[in-house]
Amino acid sequence: MKNPSPAGRGLGEGPSAPSSGRAVRGAKAHRLGMDAEALAEAALAVEGWTILARRLRTPAGEIDLVAERTGLLAFIEVKARPSLVEAAFALAPRQQARLLAAAEAALAAHPGWGAAGIRFDVMLVDAGGRVRRIADAFRLG
């Protein structure tokens, strides 16, 4: 059953509905990504992390989450896939390079961030909503 919109139509119905299969898949992927980011954020909060930014846009790209705990700054990429194993292999080297460049831009814009150091984490989310974190998943250089 589709969720009704305020106008009484289901999600994706009506005059502004995506007309191609690609647009429909893109909209679904966007919703799944947003849901995965919300689950990752909740998991971080339980562990005592403070979210400093969500979907932080920089000239070099977007960072899904930026979180801090006791001065340690984590730039976090969230990967949602049908299984945790698939999610674990979803961060390609090119995406790592983009995340590193985006982090450099974020640190230049926020010089007070990361007083106790920085790291890059990957949060994995599977189709059942299970969340796992790979802390310090990769490093510069």
Buried (B, 14 or more C-beta within 10 A) or exposed (E): EEEEEEEEBEEBEEEEEEEEEEEEEEBEEEEBBBBBBEBBBEBBEEEEBEBBBBEBEBEBBEBBBBBBEEEBBBBBBBBBBEEBEBBBEBBEEEBBEBBBBBBEBBBEEBEEBBEEEBBBBBBBBBEEEEBBBBEEBBEEE
